[in-house]
Amino acid sequence: MPATLIKNARVVNEGDVLERDVRIVGQRIEQVAASITARSDDDVVEAGGAFLLPGMIDDQVHFREPGLTHKGSIASESRAAVAGGITSYMEMPNVNPSTTTVDALEHKYGIAKRHSVANYAFYLGATEDNLEEIKRLDPRRCCGVKVFMGASTGSLLVEQPQALEAIFRDSPVLIVTHCESGPVISQNRTQLLRNKPELTIHDHPVLRDAEACFASSSYAVSLAKQYASQLHVLHITTAKELALFAAGPVAGKQITAEACVHHLWFCDEDYRALGNLIKCNPAIKTASDREALIKALHSGQIDIIATDHAPHTLAEKQVAYDQAPAGLPLVQHALPSLLDQVAKGRLSITQVVEKVSHNPAIRYGVDERGYIREGYFADLVLADFSERTPVTDANSLYHCGWSPFAGVEFAARIKRTWVNGVQAYRDTEGAVQQNLGQALSFSR
């Protein structure tokens, strides 16, 4: 089997940073040691003191396939993901048609098997009448059921209390929620339009304010407590919501929370320069909310960092505020943005690895990934703080061809990414086109 020996790396794993060599044989990590002698058939990679991280496990992406491939595809967006150090992803159901049946779920697994560069899993989307499909899910195969509790369109919006109660009572898998209250947003819109003929991007964080988020997330938490459900609340954006979540390690928690990289980077002051490019739901909010999210990462009230990667074309974004879709392309630049937070002293590199690799593996029960351990799959990222990452639209690999980070220069560089033991990306060569990814499996 092919073998790779990574020499002189600073391995970031389980709270430590240690100088180590790592040998990969086939798909897995064979050995981690202070010094490993090269064999004649080893492909030796000299790390030169760069950091070796377990690959990021992104539990929230929208790769737009099937049906919306003018925005992105499993092939294009997984290729961008490995260039950014993401080796596994969990993809959302709001495609066309929506992934609301087990058959539709299996169709997406078939696409990924043929085309995904990174490892993959897919959520089933909840509706107000597909409880029987939810009950059919295999906890070993499906990462979770996605519930849009407001802020969605079509059948994926679930607001009726009876339907929500049934999902929280009967789901055999982790429930993940998008929490924004439709009634509160509607009230806010009415109030805003009393003083102006139409809304602008500067109204976005007022329209979708802290109360809209809290009303919905507190309802989700109350349902989870009532029915002893396993609940993961996605993309928390406000200081107010943090009181809903317990501090401390993720292991053993029934209710967990997540923040996304763009909410840790941008604030409402950035709407002036970026406009609809950073329109997303939930909205990017105040600088004080952003600081509260960083503090919650330190305390453990927020357990996971993800992307909510959601590409749209530039043409779709360059329209009036109310017509512009919500979402940003992020997978290529998520981990570099977090490494920049490390360089600024806002997070430590061990905290980043905990939130993007270890904790997703623990919370979802991902088998044999998320750590640098002998016997585990070799999903690895080599990151170098001696080189920087300038971001332009031209060097972004997203199918949509732009990045909200254009013009930023991050303080570290992704040098290489391995997926299942195979080099999927090298900065001097780019990302491969091969379908290296495997379906994630879960210990539940």
LOBADO-32551 format. One line per 10 residues: their letters; for each residue x, z, y of C-alpha. Coordinates in nm, 4 decimals. Layout:
BEGIN
A	X,Z,Y; ...
% end
This chain:
BEGIN
MPATLIKNAR	0.0000,0.0000,0.0000; 0.1176,-0.0584,0.3582; 0.2917,0.2415,0.5124; 0.3566,0.3371,0.8750; 0.5890,0.6151,0.9889; 0.5357,0.7461,1.3414; 0.8506,0.9254,1.4537; 0.9072,1.1822,1.7296; 0.5495,1.2252,1.8446; 0.3945,1.5244,2.0147
VVNEGDVLER	0.1005,1.5798,1.7823; -0.2056,1.7311,1.9525; -0.4208,1.8945,1.6891; -0.6249,2.2125,1.6400; -0.5132,2.3750,1.9635; -0.1399,2.3053,1.9267; 0.1063,2.0476,2.0559; 0.3923,2.0154,1.8069; 0.6791,1.7714,1.7678; 0.6040,1.5976,1.4414
DVRIVGQRIE	0.6455,1.2818,1.2371; 0.3373,1.1326,1.0706; 0.3330,0.8961,0.7744; 0.0307,0.6773,0.7057; -0.0125,0.5225,0.3625; -0.3053,0.2892,0.3153; -0.6033,0.4222,0.5083; -0.4958,0.7849,0.5207; -0.2435,1.0294,0.6589; -0.0031,1.1088,0.3780
QVAASITARS	0.2318,1.3528,0.5504; 0.2732,1.5469,0.8745; 0.6097,1.7207,0.9112; 0.8833,1.8147,1.1562; 1.1000,1.5356,1.0176; 1.0164,1.2620,0.7679; 1.2821,1.0275,0.6318; 1.1890,0.6622,0.6560; 1.1443,0.4655,0.3364; 1.2586,0.1079,0.3020
DDDVVEAGGA	0.9028,-0.0270,0.3235; 0.7883,0.1887,0.6172; 0.6848,0.0250,0.9405; 0.8565,0.2699,1.1752; 0.6959,0.3363,1.5146; 0.9155,0.5302,1.7572; 0.6815,0.7463,1.9661; 0.9571,0.8682,2.1960; 0.7785,1.1935,2.2726; 0.4417,1.0353,2.3513
FLLPGMIDDQ	0.1299,1.2272,2.2472; -0.0347,1.1453,1.9150; -0.4048,1.2321,1.9181; -0.6834,1.2025,1.6629; -0.9016,0.9102,1.7632; -1.1932,0.9826,1.9928; -1.5325,1.0026,1.8217; -1.7829,0.8781,2.0798; -2.1281,1.0036,1.9864; -2.3184,0.8021,2.2472
VHFREPGLTH	-2.2792,0.4287,2.3071; -2.5050,0.1290,2.3684; -2.3390,-0.1811,2.2226; -2.6451,-0.4043,2.2888; -2.6782,-0.5736,1.9507; -2.9172,-0.7079,1.8350; -3.1060,-0.8841,2.1088; -2.9074,-0.8065,2.4249; -2.5766,-0.9720,2.3461; -2.5435,-1.1273,2.6915
KGSIASESRA	-2.4411,-0.7723,2.7912; -2.2220,-0.6880,2.4916; -2.2003,-0.6928,2.1147; -2.0736,-0.4697,1.8380; -1.7656,-0.6925,1.8132; -1.6828,-0.7055,2.1847; -1.7528,-0.3421,2.2688; -1.5810,-0.1973,1.9611; -1.2763,-0.4029,2.0545; -1.2830,-0.2485,2.4034
AVAGGITSYM	-1.3324,0.0930,2.2449; -1.0167,0.0833,2.0323; -0.8203,-0.0319,2.3378; -0.9336,0.2951,2.4933; -0.8494,0.5150,2.1948; -1.2023,0.5412,2.0527; -1.1853,0.4974,1.6755; -1.5442,0.5919,1.5833; -1.8751,0.5563,1.7643; -2.2437,0.6379,1.7197
EMPNVNPSTT	-2.4720,0.3721,1.8639; -2.8139,0.4084,2.0240; -3.1488,0.2506,1.9291; -3.2585,0.0852,2.2548; -3.1736,-0.2716,2.1604; -3.4150,-0.5588,2.0926; -3.6014,-0.4937,1.8742; -3.5616,-0.1171,1.9053; -3.4120,0.0592,1.6046; -3.7200,0.2545,1.5028
TVDALEHKYG	-3.7385,0.1781,1.1290; -3.4993,0.2349,0.8427; -3.4918,-0.1412,0.7832; -3.3824,-0.2009,1.1441; -3.1170,0.0677,1.1015; -2.9786,-0.1028,0.7926; -2.9707,-0.4364,0.9769; -2.7371,-0.2852,1.2346; -2.5141,-0.1397,0.9644; -2.4837,-0.4910,0.8251
IAKRHSVANY	-2.3750,-0.6305,1.1618; -2.1148,-0.3564,1.2042; -1.9768,-0.4056,0.8551; -1.9053,-0.7678,0.9442; -1.7850,-0.7261,1.3021; -1.6890,-0.3722,1.4087; -1.3248,-0.2939,1.4839; -1.4017,0.0816,1.4996; -1.5885,0.3116,1.2603; -1.9614,0.3325,1.3191
AFYLGATEDN	-2.2909,0.5093,1.2713; -2.6339,0.4434,1.4193; -2.9241,0.6525,1.5447; -3.2857,0.5935,1.4598; -3.5033,0.5918,1.7702; -3.8025,0.8249,1.7745; -4.1430,0.6985,1.8827; -4.4749,0.8749,1.9043; -4.5813,0.7318,1.5696; -4.2747,0.6804,1.3448
LEEIKRLDPR	-4.2446,1.0286,1.1972; -4.2549,0.8918,0.8421; -3.9526,0.6714,0.9168; -3.7680,0.9739,1.0569; -3.8448,1.1732,0.7421; -3.6926,0.8932,0.5293; -3.3481,0.9261,0.6918; -3.0477,1.0075,0.4756; -2.8541,1.2941,0.6420; -2.5342,1.1716,0.4740
RCCGVKVFMG	-2.5626,0.8294,0.6333; -2.7555,0.8547,0.9616; -2.5908,1.0386,1.2510; -2.9189,1.1487,1.4077; -3.2544,1.0689,1.5624; -3.2596,0.9863,1.9341; -3.5498,1.1191,2.1387; -3.6019,0.9866,2.4914; -3.7963,1.2752,2.6485; -3.8811,1.0758,2.9607
ASTGSLLVEQ	-3.6786,0.8087,3.1387; -3.7309,0.5282,2.8903; -3.9576,0.2290,2.8475; -4.1701,0.0927,2.5682; -4.2168,0.2704,2.2391; -3.8977,0.4792,2.2692; -4.0522,0.7098,2.5294; -4.1814,1.0245,2.3570; -4.3768,1.2598,2.5849; -4.6823,1.3740,2.3877
PQALEAIFRD	-4.6362,1.7392,2.2831; -4.7814,1.6841,1.9351; -4.5381,1.4005,1.8624; -4.2389,1.5980,1.9934; -4.3368,1.9068,1.7963; -4.3634,1.7034,1.4754; -4.0186,1.5496,1.5290; -3.8576,1.8863,1.5991; -4.0343,2.0369,1.2983; -3.9662,1.7636,1.0409
SPVLIVTHCE	-3.6472,1.5732,1.1316; -3.3968,1.5924,0.8431; -3.1079,1.5030,1.0768; -2.9649,1.6192,1.4077; -3.1964,1.5557,1.7044; -3.0252,1.4208,2.0160; -3.2166,1.4012,2.3411; -3.2141,1.2229,2.6748; -3.3735,1.4843,2.8983; -3.5353,1.3824,3.2274
SGPVISQNRT	-3.8948,1.4670,3.3114; -4.1100,1.1647,3.3868; -4.3694,1.3640,3.5854; -4.1017,1.5256,3.8049; -3.9382,1.1866,3.8699; -4.2787,1.0442,3.9628; -4.3425,1.3313,4.2054; -3.9987,1.2837,4.3600; -4.0632,0.9118,4.4064; -4.3905,0.9775,4.5853
QLLRNKPELT	-4.2214,1.2276,4.8140; -3.9305,0.9957,4.8963; -4.1573,0.6982,4.9729; -4.3519,0.8959,5.2295; -4.0639,0.8464,5.4708; -3.9316,0.5002,5.3846; -4.0614,0.1629,5.2601; -3.8297,0.1446,4.9581; -3.5632,0.3438,4.7772; -3.1883,0.2821,4.7859
IHDHPVLRDA	-2.9057,0.3850,4.5570; -2.8499,0.6948,4.7752; -3.1929,0.8193,4.6640; -3.1004,0.7992,4.2958; -2.9706,1.1574,4.2513; -3.2684,1.2853,4.4536; -3.5202,1.0878,4.2496; -3.3641,1.2097,3.9251; -3.2686,1.5542,4.0486; -3.1710,1.8824,3.8860
EACFASSSYA	-3.5346,1.9841,3.8440; -3.6163,1.6612,3.6561; -3.3279,1.7312,3.4196; -3.3949,2.1027,3.3767; -3.7679,2.0651,3.3161; -3.6964,1.8346,3.0229; -3.3834,1.9964,2.8773; -3.5396,2.3439,2.8862; -3.8426,2.2030,2.7010; -3.6156,2.0496,2.4354
VSLAKQYASQ	-3.4301,2.3785,2.3922; -3.7581,2.5690,2.3605; -3.8799,2.3292,2.0901; -3.5525,2.3615,1.9003; -3.5779,2.7407,1.9090; -3.9434,2.7306,1.8020; -3.8785,2.5058,1.5014; -3.5154,2.6085,1.4253; -3.4127,2.2453,1.4822; -3.0581,2.1211,1.5126
LHVLHITTAK	-3.0462,1.9911,1.8710; -2.7747,1.8184,2.0733; -2.8612,1.7567,2.4400; -2.6837,1.4494,2.5709; -2.5196,1.3903,2.9114; -2.5792,1.7159,3.0977; -2.5337,1.6542,3.4720; -2.6391,1.9693,3.6582; -2.5184,2.3246,3.7064; -2.8769,2.4476,3.6623
ELALFAAGPV	-2.8996,2.3275,3.3024; -2.5868,2.5085,3.1871; -2.7672,2.8427,3.1542; -2.9552,2.6914,2.8584; -2.6392,2.6730,2.6454; -2.4247,2.9399,2.4836; -2.0528,2.9592,2.5503; -1.7958,2.9598,2.2729; -1.6879,2.7478,1.9750; -1.9151,2.4698,1.8540
AGKQITAEAC	-1.9065,2.5752,1.4873; -2.2309,2.7391,1.3822; -2.4285,2.6551,1.6963; -2.7870,2.5387,1.6542; -2.8110,2.3951,2.0065; -2.5214,2.2092,2.1690; -2.4539,2.0145,2.4873; -2.2518,1.7177,2.6007; -2.1039,1.5804,2.9219; -2.0054,1.2197,2.9878
VHHLWFCDED	-1.6828,1.0953,3.1414; -1.8431,0.9337,3.4463; -2.0199,1.2563,3.5400; -1.6811,1.4306,3.5234; -1.5187,1.1667,3.7468; -1.7699,1.0437,4.0067; -2.0033,1.2320,4.2410; -2.2821,1.1311,4.4802; -2.0282,1.0521,4.7537; -1.9183,0.7516,4.5433
YRALGNLIKC	-2.2521,0.5710,4.5784; -2.1406,0.4570,4.9239; -1.8556,0.2474,4.7816; -1.9859,0.1604,4.4344; -2.3623,0.1361,4.4789; -2.5535,0.0128,4.1744; -2.2324,-0.0118,3.9714; -2.2593,0.3627,3.9085; -2.6375,0.3740,3.8775; -2.7025,0.5548,3.5513
NPAIKTASDR	-2.9560,0.7893,3.3981; -2.9226,1.0839,3.4318; -2.7860,1.0217,3.7792; -2.4366,1.1101,3.8977; -2.4943,1.4180,4.1097; -2.3053,1.6402,4.3532; -1.9400,1.7404,4.3584; -2.0485,2.0998,4.2909; -2.2390,1.9867,3.9805; -1.9274,1.8013,3.8668
EALIKALHSG	-1.7170,2.1162,3.9095; -1.9727,2.3175,3.7135; -1.9431,2.0695,3.4248; -1.5635,2.1100,3.4205; -1.6006,2.4903,3.4120; -1.8535,2.4602,3.1296; -1.6039,2.2584,2.9272; -1.3615,2.5495,2.9608; -1.6218,2.8106,2.8637; -1.7605,2.6120,2.5711
QIDIIATDHA	-2.1110,2.5795,2.7164; -2.0456,2.2065,2.6925; -1.9181,2.1211,2.3475; -1.8562,1.7445,2.3470; -1.7439,1.4732,2.5882; -1.8809,1.1216,2.5294; -1.9282,0.7982,2.7244; -2.2905,0.6772,2.7219; -2.1269,0.3335,2.7441; -2.4059,0.1006,2.8592
PHTLAEKQVA	-2.2891,-0.2405,2.9848; -2.4868,-0.4719,3.2091; -2.3758,-0.7966,3.3688; -2.2608,-0.7966,3.7300; -2.5520,-1.0234,3.8175; -2.7939,-0.7660,3.6781; -2.6320,-0.4960,3.8913; -2.6185,-0.7001,4.2138; -2.9876,-0.6756,4.2990; -3.2042,-0.4283,4.4883
YDQAPAGLPL	-3.1763,-0.0673,4.3731; -3.5111,-0.0406,4.1960; -3.4507,-0.3625,3.9996; -3.0934,-0.2765,3.8945; -3.0548,-0.1456,3.5381; -2.8965,0.1925,3.4753; -2.5691,0.2189,3.2845; -2.1932,0.1669,3.3044; -1.9308,0.0094,3.0736; -1.6931,0.2938,2.9823
VQHALPSLLD	-1.5391,0.2941,2.6332; -1.2079,0.1311,2.7272; -1.1433,0.3776,3.0092; -1.3029,0.7027,2.8911; -1.0011,0.8611,2.7233; -0.7581,0.7386,2.9944; -0.9847,0.9019,3.2548; -0.9699,1.2295,3.0623; -0.5924,1.2080,3.0317; -0.5906,1.1677,3.4089
QVAKGRLSIT	-0.7896,1.4926,3.4306; -0.5116,1.6496,3.2226; -0.2478,1.5207,3.4639; -0.4449,1.6740,3.7519; -0.4606,2.0125,3.5772; -0.8393,2.0137,3.5410; -0.8318,2.0058,3.1604; -0.5590,2.0621,2.9022; -0.4732,1.7976,2.6476; -0.5774,2.0306,2.3647
QVVEKVSHNP	-0.9166,2.0770,2.5334; -0.9628,1.7021,2.5578; -0.8868,1.6579,2.1877; -1.1220,1.9439,2.1023; -1.4096,1.7919,2.3005; -1.3666,1.4259,2.2001; -1.2384,1.4535,1.8419; -1.2671,1.7947,1.6759; -1.6064,1.9020,1.8086; -1.7918,1.5745,1.7391
AIRYGVDERG	-1.6554,1.5926,1.3833; -1.7774,1.9517,1.3479; -2.1161,1.9064,1.5138; -2.2091,1.5945,1.3196; -2.0299,1.6915,0.9988; -1.8177,1.3749,1.0049; -1.6254,1.3454,0.6785; -1.2424,1.3516,0.6961; -1.2033,1.2357,1.0551; -1.1424,1.3958,1.3931
YIREGYFADL	-0.8191,1.5734,1.3003; -0.4578,1.4898,1.2209; -0.4508,1.6341,0.8703; -0.2885,1.5223,0.5488; -0.5467,1.3384,0.3409; -0.7686,1.2515,0.6364; -0.8349,0.8958,0.7503; -0.5612,0.7717,0.9823; -0.7640,0.7262,1.3012; -0.4934,0.7881,1.5597
VLADFSERTP	-0.4064,0.7227,1.9239; -0.0624,0.7182,2.0858; -0.0857,0.8093,2.4564; 0.2078,0.8041,2.6963; 0.2191,0.9929,3.0283; 0.5358,0.8120,3.1311; 0.3306,0.4954,3.1902; 0.0180,0.4405,3.3979; -0.3002,0.2392,3.3458; -0.4099,0.0235,3.6390
VTDANSLYHC	-0.7728,-0.0816,3.5976; -0.9049,-0.4178,3.7114; -1.2092,-0.6180,3.6176; -0.9724,-0.8845,3.4831; -0.8005,-0.6504,3.2342; -1.1274,-0.4928,3.1154; -1.2263,-0.6046,2.7658; -1.6000,-0.5449,2.8006; -1.8136,-0.8529,2.7471; -1.9706,-0.7906,3.0889
GWSPFAGVEF	-1.6255,-0.8299,3.2492; -1.6165,-0.5392,3.4955; -1.5377,-0.1687,3.5175; -1.6602,0.1028,3.7562; -1.2991,0.2270,3.7568; -1.1601,-0.0988,3.9004; -0.8899,-0.0131,4.1543; -0.8054,0.3207,3.9874; -0.4667,0.3792,3.8265; -0.4840,0.6397,3.5510
AARIKRTWVN	-0.1893,0.8735,3.4916; -0.1376,0.7854,3.1243; -0.1510,0.4801,2.9002; -0.2924,0.4143,2.5552; 0.0003,0.2576,2.3703; -0.1449,0.2112,2.0217; -0.4599,0.2855,1.8243; -0.4925,0.2973,1.4459; -0.8258,0.2686,1.2627; -0.8245,0.3559,0.8934
GVQAYRDTEG	-0.4458,0.3242,0.8880; -0.4320,-0.0226,1.0456; -0.3067,-0.0846,1.3979; -0.6177,-0.1931,1.5870; -0.4623,-0.2027,1.9329; -0.1197,-0.2192,2.0955; -0.0838,-0.2372,2.4703; 0.1657,-0.5221,2.4522; -0.0489,-0.7245,2.2121; -0.4122,-0.6317,2.2783
AVQQNLGQAL	-0.6882,-0.5446,2.0343; -0.7352,-0.7099,1.6978; -1.0392,-0.9176,1.6084; -1.0701,-0.7785,1.2531; -1.3606,-0.5757,1.1175; -1.1505,-0.2655,1.0417; -1.4332,-0.0158,1.0858; -1.6138,0.1733,0.8135; -1.9539,0.3423,0.8136; -1.9144,0.7113,0.8927
SFSR	-2.0385,0.9569,0.6363; -2.1593,1.3098,0.7057; -2.1360,1.6382,0.5154; -2.4809,1.7900,0.5564
% end
